Amino acid sequence: MTTAVRVTVVPNDTLEQVSLLALAGELDYTNAERFRHDLHEAIGSEPRDLVIDLTDLSFCDSTGIQVFLGVRRLIQDRGCGISLANPHQRLKRLFHLTGLIHAFGIQPTVTEAVESLRVRRSPL
């Protein structure tokens, strides 16, 4: 049986205009719709950049990737950016093989993910 993925909003007053979410569990077709709902609820309606910490996400199938793509589209439609942080090697490989590693700005740490979004927002 799949362990449901949990979405946790990580409070951090130092992250201006960036929402930080942490995922834990396994993401597949059995819980993707619930995950999509929880993720949209956690994001809210305020336009903000988004960092998703994948440290404790132990599995993700193609259905989960579809959810990530939908969230990416939502965030970008709001004029904001998204970055994923610290994926396990298998998940990083999945994003690499699908060509999505650059679309999500995958970073090795949450700090680097936040910084990559700040750099993107900064005027030249």
HULINZI-V804587 format. One record per backbone hydrogen bond with DSSP energy under -0.5 kcal/mol. NH is the residue of the N-H (numbers start at 0). CO is the residue of the C=O. If there is no record, write none. Layout:
# HULINZI-V804587
nh=NH co=CO
nh=NH co=CO
This chain:
# HULINZI-V804587
nh=3 co=1
nh=5 co=23
nh=7 co=5
nh=7 co=21
nh=9 co=7
nh=9 co=19
nh=10 co=8
nh=14 co=11
nh=15 co=13
nh=17 co=14
nh=18 co=48
nh=20 co=18
nh=20 co=50
nh=21 co=7
nh=22 co=52
nh=23 co=5
nh=24 co=55
nh=25 co=2
nh=26 co=58
nh=27 co=25
nh=30 co=27
nh=31 co=27
nh=34 co=30
nh=35 co=31
nh=36 co=32
nh=37 co=33
nh=38 co=34
nh=39 co=35
nh=40 co=36
nh=41 co=37
nh=42 co=38
nh=43 co=39
nh=47 co=45
nh=48 co=16
nh=49 co=80
nh=50 co=18
nh=51 co=82
nh=52 co=20
nh=52 co=50
nh=53 co=51
nh=53 co=84
nh=55 co=22
nh=56 co=53
nh=57 co=24
nh=57 co=55
nh=58 co=24
nh=60 co=26
nh=64 co=60
nh=65 co=61
nh=66 co=62
nh=67 co=63
nh=68 co=64
nh=69 co=65
nh=70 co=66
nh=71 co=67
nh=72 co=68
nh=73 co=69
nh=74 co=70
nh=75 co=71
nh=76 co=72
nh=77 co=73
nh=78 co=75
nh=79 co=74
nh=82 co=49
nh=83 co=103
nh=84 co=51
nh=85 co=106
nh=91 co=87
nh=92 co=88
nh=93 co=89
nh=94 co=90
nh=95 co=91
nh=96 co=92
nh=97 co=93
nh=98 co=95
nh=99 co=94
nh=100 co=94
nh=103 co=99
nh=105 co=100
nh=106 co=83
nh=112 co=108
nh=113 co=109
nh=114 co=110
nh=115 co=111
nh=116 co=112
nh=117 co=113
nh=118 co=114
nh=119 co=115
nh=120 co=116
nh=121 co=117
